[in-house]
Amino acid sequence: MKAWVYDTYGGPEVLRFAEDIPERRIGTDEVLIRTAATSFNPVDAKIRQGARRDILPLKFPHIPGVDVSGVVAKIGDQVSGLAVGQRVYAYLNAQDDGGAAEYVVTKAVLVAAAPQIISLQDAAALPCVALTAWQGLFELGTLQAGQRILIIGAGGGVGHIAVQLAKWKGAFAIGTSSKTPDDDLTRLGIDQLINYRTERLADALGEKVDVILNAATMSSDEINAMLVLLKPNGILVSTTGPADEAYAAESGVRSVGMVTRRDAQGLQRLAELVDAGSLRPLIAARVPFGELASVHEQADPSRGFTRSGARGKTVIVVDETL
């Protein structure tokens, strides 16, 4: 099969397109997915660079991409609840071969039925960021209806999903953006926009918030500085590293850094929200399979990428016929 692989940690230049990758046999508890699409997440670049090699060592050659959508091609003997021909999507184990391949083998317990009202290709934009947003908002942040939430990086992959989930819950959603007005976020229902380039957060907020979800790359000092924006007993959840816990405790608030958990049941719940019209991915670009390396290059900090880059998610279309 055809796949993108890399044989060592490094920059985007280590990626190579291979046309002779052996198709892996499936185990009794696994499924084979014919890939419709994968998508780019910043974690894909971090894994490729070796930033997590101590906790996520890879076996080379490695196929990147933690997101996948596609159609079930084969199922293991012990697999139940999935059928050949079913439209599915999954958040893959980062140490296993990923979604940048014509076929993917994964544990069946990671796979969920894909949303029906969006294209199967666009469904690949959801798994990693949607699970991150859900777990950050509701499992760690315990966000409730009527509360005020500040989403840092509201236009990004995690952020634009968090805006929609917060509104679905009945919260007052405030988000930071590199531009105002921001038509994308307005269409998603955000209640208040703050331009982080021209406005001070504290001044623009006025009233403090119950929850902060940080989905942007920030220094520890920048994250710590946001603690004063929380109400007493409020919580800051950060996808890129927590604030200082001792400082948070002194301030009468809480801080937690999160690692997204793989959760097929969570993906099923999110698919139901998509089909109910409460959630949709914002697609920055749909890129042909052969151009995956260019996506990694454009997101490389050494090439000028900043946190105000492309809106939403970039989807890499592997099979446009699905």
C-alpha positions as CSV (number, residue, x, y, z in Angstrom):
1,M,0.0,0.0,0.0
2,K,1.0,3.7,-0.3
3,A,1.8,5.6,2.8
4,W,3.8,8.5,4.2
5,V,6.6,7.3,6.6
6,Y,9.7,8.5,8.4
7,D,12.7,6.5,9.5
8,T,14.1,8.8,12.1
9,Y,13.1,11.7,14.3
10,G,13.5,15.1,12.7
11,G,11.9,18.0,10.7
12,P,9.4,17.8,7.9
13,E,12.3,16.7,5.6
14,V,12.3,13.2,7.1
15,L,8.9,12.4,5.6
16,R,8.9,10.3,2.5
17,F,6.2,8.9,0.3
18,A,6.4,5.1,-0.1
19,E,4.4,2.9,-2.5
20,D,5.5,-0.5,-1.2
21,I,4.6,-0.6,2.5
22,P,3.4,-4.1,3.4
23,E,-0.2,-4.2,4.6
24,R,-0.3,-5.4,8.2
25,R,-2.3,-8.5,9.2
26,I,-5.0,-7.9,11.7
27,G,-5.2,-9.5,15.1
28,T,-8.4,-11.0,16.6
29,D,-9.3,-7.8,18.4
30,E,-8.4,-5.4,15.5
31,V,-9.9,-4.0,12.4
32,L,-8.5,-3.0,9.0
33,I,-9.8,0.4,7.8
34,R,-9.6,1.6,4.2
35,T,-8.6,5.2,4.8
36,A,-10.7,8.1,3.5
37,A,-8.7,10.8,5.2
38,T,-6.4,11.8,8.0
39,S,-5.8,15.3,9.4
40,F,-2.9,17.3,10.8
41,N,-2.6,17.9,14.5
42,P,0.3,19.8,16.1
43,V,1.0,16.6,18.1
44,D,1.9,14.8,14.8
45,A,4.8,17.2,14.4
46,K,5.9,16.9,18.0
47,I,5.9,13.1,17.7
48,R,7.9,13.3,14.4
49,Q,10.4,15.7,16.0
50,G,11.0,13.2,18.9
51,A,9.7,15.6,21.6
52,R,7.9,12.7,23.3
53,R,10.3,9.9,22.6
54,D,10.8,9.2,26.3
55,I,7.1,8.4,26.8
56,L,6.1,7.6,23.2
57,P,9.1,5.8,21.6
58,L,8.4,4.8,18.0
59,K,9.3,1.8,15.9
60,F,10.6,2.9,12.5
61,P,9.6,3.2,9.8
62,H,6.6,5.1,11.3
63,I,3.4,6.2,9.6
64,P,2.2,9.5,11.0
65,G,-1.3,10.7,11.7
66,V,-3.4,10.1,14.9
67,D,-6.7,10.8,13.2
68,V,-8.4,8.5,10.6
69,S,-11.7,8.1,8.9
70,G,-12.7,5.4,6.5
71,V,-14.5,2.2,5.8
72,V,-14.1,-1.1,7.7
73,A,-12.4,-3.5,5.3
74,K,-11.8,-6.5,7.7
75,I,-12.6,-7.4,11.3
76,G,-10.9,-9.7,13.7
77,D,-12.6,-12.9,14.9
78,Q,-13.3,-11.4,18.4
79,V,-14.6,-8.0,17.2
80,S,-18.2,-7.2,17.8
81,G,-20.2,-4.0,17.1
82,L,-18.5,-3.2,13.9
83,A,-19.1,-4.5,10.4
84,V,-17.3,-4.6,7.0
85,G,-18.4,-1.7,4.9
86,Q,-19.2,0.5,7.9
87,R,-18.2,4.2,7.9
88,V,-15.9,4.8,11.0
89,Y,-13.4,7.2,12.5
90,A,-10.9,6.9,15.3
91,Y,-8.2,8.6,17.4
92,L,-5.3,6.2,17.0
93,N,-2.5,5.2,19.4
94,A,0.3,7.5,18.6
95,Q,2.9,4.7,18.9
96,D,1.2,2.6,16.2
97,D,1.2,3.4,12.5
98,G,-1.2,6.2,11.8
99,G,-3.7,7.5,9.3
100,A,-1.4,8.7,6.5
101,A,-1.8,5.4,4.6
102,E,-4.2,3.7,2.3
103,Y,-5.1,1.2,5.0
104,V,-4.9,1.4,8.8
105,V,-4.9,-1.4,11.4
106,T,-6.1,-0.5,14.9
107,K,-7.7,-2.0,18.0
108,A,-11.5,-2.2,17.5
109,V,-12.1,-0.6,20.9
110,L,-10.7,2.7,19.5
111,V,-13.2,2.8,16.5
112,A,-16.6,4.5,16.4
113,A,-19.3,5.0,13.8
114,A,-18.6,8.2,11.9
115,P,-21.0,11.1,11.7
116,Q,-23.5,10.7,8.8
117,I,-24.3,14.3,7.8
118,I,-20.8,15.4,6.9
119,S,-18.4,13.8,4.4
120,L,-16.3,10.9,5.6
121,Q,-13.2,12.9,4.7
122,D,-14.2,15.8,6.9
123,A,-14.9,13.4,9.8
124,A,-11.1,12.9,10.0
125,A,-10.9,16.5,11.3
126,L,-12.6,15.6,14.6
127,P,-11.2,12.7,16.7
128,C,-8.2,14.3,18.4
129,V,-9.5,17.8,18.8
130,A,-13.0,16.9,19.6
131,L,-12.1,14.5,22.3
132,T,-9.6,17.1,23.7
133,A,-12.3,19.8,23.8
134,W,-14.9,17.5,25.4
135,Q,-12.5,16.1,28.1
136,G,-11.1,19.6,28.8
137,L,-14.5,21.3,29.1
138,F,-16.6,18.7,30.9
139,E,-14.4,16.0,32.5
140,L,-11.7,18.3,33.8
141,G,-13.3,21.7,33.7
142,T,-16.7,20.5,34.8
143,L,-18.3,23.3,32.8
144,Q,-22.0,23.9,33.5
145,A,-24.8,25.7,31.9
146,G,-24.8,29.4,32.8
147,Q,-21.0,29.5,33.5
148,R,-18.5,31.8,31.8
149,I,-15.7,30.1,29.9
150,L,-12.6,31.7,28.2
151,I,-11.2,29.7,25.3
152,I,-7.6,30.7,24.4
153,G,-7.0,29.9,20.8
154,A,-10.7,29.8,19.9
155,G,-10.1,29.6,16.1
156,G,-7.8,26.7,16.2
157,G,-8.5,23.0,16.0
158,V,-9.4,22.4,19.6
159,G,-10.7,25.9,20.2
160,H,-13.4,26.0,17.5
161,I,-14.8,22.7,18.7
162,A,-14.7,23.9,22.3
163,V,-16.7,27.0,21.3
164,Q,-19.5,24.8,19.9
165,L,-19.5,22.4,22.8
166,A,-19.7,25.2,25.4
167,K,-22.6,26.8,23.6
168,W,-24.4,23.4,23.3
169,K,-24.0,23.1,27.1
170,G,-25.5,26.5,27.7
171,A,-22.4,28.3,28.8
172,F,-21.3,31.9,27.9
173,A,-18.4,31.4,25.5
174,I,-15.6,33.9,25.3
175,G,-12.7,33.3,22.9
176,T,-9.4,34.9,21.9
177,S,-8.7,35.5,18.2
178,S,-6.1,37.1,16.1
179,K,-8.7,39.2,14.3
180,T,-12.0,40.9,15.1
181,P,-14.5,40.6,13.8
182,D,-14.0,36.9,13.2
183,D,-16.7,35.6,10.9
184,D,-15.9,31.9,11.4
185,L,-16.3,32.1,15.2
186,T,-19.4,34.3,14.9
187,R,-21.0,31.7,12.8
188,L,-20.2,29.1,15.4
189,G,-22.1,31.1,18.0
190,I,-19.3,32.6,20.2
191,D,-20.7,35.2,22.6
192,Q,-17.6,37.5,23.0
193,L,-14.4,37.8,20.9
194,I,-11.2,39.3,22.3
195,N,-8.4,40.2,19.9
196,Y,-5.3,39.1,21.8
197,R,-3.1,41.3,19.5
198,T,-4.8,44.6,20.4
199,E,-6.7,44.0,23.7
200,R,-5.7,43.1,27.3
201,L,-7.6,40.1,28.5
202,A,-8.4,41.5,31.9
203,D,-9.8,44.7,30.5
204,A,-11.8,43.0,27.7
205,L,-13.3,40.4,30.0
206,G,-14.7,42.7,32.7
207,E,-16.2,40.0,34.8
208,K,-14.0,37.0,35.7
209,V,-14.7,33.5,34.4
210,D,-15.4,30.1,35.8
211,V,-13.3,28.1,33.4
212,I,-10.4,28.8,31.1
213,L,-9.5,26.3,28.4
214,N,-6.0,27.0,27.0
215,A,-5.6,25.5,23.5
216,A,-2.6,27.7,22.4
217,T,1.1,27.3,22.8
218,M,2.1,29.7,25.5
219,S,5.0,30.2,27.9
220,S,4.5,29.2,31.6
221,D,4.5,32.9,32.6
222,E,1.7,33.6,30.1
223,I,-0.3,30.7,31.5
224,N,0.3,31.7,35.1
225,A,-0.8,35.3,34.3
226,M,-4.3,34.0,33.3
227,L,-5.0,32.6,36.8
228,V,-6.1,36.1,38.0
229,L,-9.0,36.0,35.4
230,L,-10.7,33.1,37.3
231,K,-13.4,33.4,39.8
232,P,-12.7,31.8,43.3
233,N,-12.5,28.0,42.9
234,G,-12.3,28.4,39.1
235,I,-10.2,26.1,37.0
236,L,-7.7,26.5,34.2
237,V,-7.3,23.5,31.9
238,S,-4.4,23.7,29.5
239,T,-3.6,21.4,26.6
240,T,0.0,22.7,26.4
241,G,1.1,22.5,30.0
242,P,-0.5,23.6,33.3
243,A,0.0,26.8,35.3
244,D,2.1,26.6,38.5
245,E,-0.1,24.6,40.9
246,A,1.3,26.2,44.0
247,Y,0.6,29.7,42.6
248,A,-2.8,28.6,41.6
249,A,-3.6,27.3,45.1
250,E,-2.4,30.6,46.6
251,S,-4.7,32.4,44.2
252,G,-7.7,30.3,45.3
253,V,-8.1,28.6,41.9
254,R,-7.1,25.3,40.3
255,S,-4.9,24.4,37.3
256,V,-4.5,21.2,35.4
257,G,-2.6,20.1,32.3
258,M,-4.3,17.5,30.2
259,V,-3.4,14.5,28.0
260,T,-6.3,13.5,25.7
261,R,-7.6,10.0,26.4
262,R,-8.7,7.7,23.5
263,D,-12.4,7.0,23.9
264,A,-14.6,5.4,21.2
265,Q,-17.7,6.0,23.3
266,G,-16.8,9.7,23.4
267,L,-16.4,9.7,19.6
268,Q,-19.8,8.1,19.3
269,R,-21.3,10.8,21.5
270,L,-19.6,13.5,19.4
271,A,-20.8,11.9,16.1
272,E,-24.4,12.2,17.5
273,L,-23.8,15.9,18.2
274,V,-22.7,16.4,14.7
275,D,-25.7,14.6,13.3
276,A,-28.0,16.6,15.5
277,G,-26.5,19.8,14.1
278,S,-24.8,21.0,17.3
279,L,-21.2,20.4,16.1
280,R,-19.3,20.7,12.9
281,P,-15.6,20.8,12.0
282,L,-14.2,24.0,10.5
283,I,-12.1,22.9,7.6
284,A,-9.1,25.1,6.8
285,A,-8.1,23.1,3.8
286,R,-8.5,19.7,2.1
287,V,-5.1,18.6,0.8
288,P,-4.4,15.7,-1.6
289,F,-2.6,12.7,-0.1
290,G,0.5,13.4,-2.0
291,E,0.9,16.8,-0.4
292,L,1.0,15.8,3.3
293,A,4.7,16.8,3.7
294,S,3.8,20.3,2.6
295,V,1.3,20.5,5.5
296,H,4.0,19.6,8.0
297,E,6.3,22.2,6.4
298,Q,3.8,25.0,6.7
299,A,3.3,24.2,10.4
300,D,7.0,24.1,11.1
301,P,8.0,26.9,13.6
302,S,11.3,27.4,11.7
303,R,9.2,28.4,8.7
304,G,7.3,31.1,10.4
305,F,4.2,29.2,11.8
306,T,2.5,31.1,14.6
307,R,-0.5,30.4,16.8
308,S,-2.6,32.7,14.6
309,G,-2.2,30.3,11.6
310,A,-4.9,28.5,9.6
311,R,-8.4,28.3,11.1
312,G,-9.8,25.0,12.1
313,K,-8.3,21.8,10.8
314,T,-6.4,20.7,7.6
315,V,-7.7,17.4,6.2
316,I,-5.5,15.2,4.1
317,V,-7.7,13.3,1.6
318,V,-6.3,9.8,1.1
319,D,-9.3,8.3,-1.0
320,E,-11.7,10.8,-2.4
321,T,-14.0,8.0,-3.6
322,L,-15.1,7.1,0.0
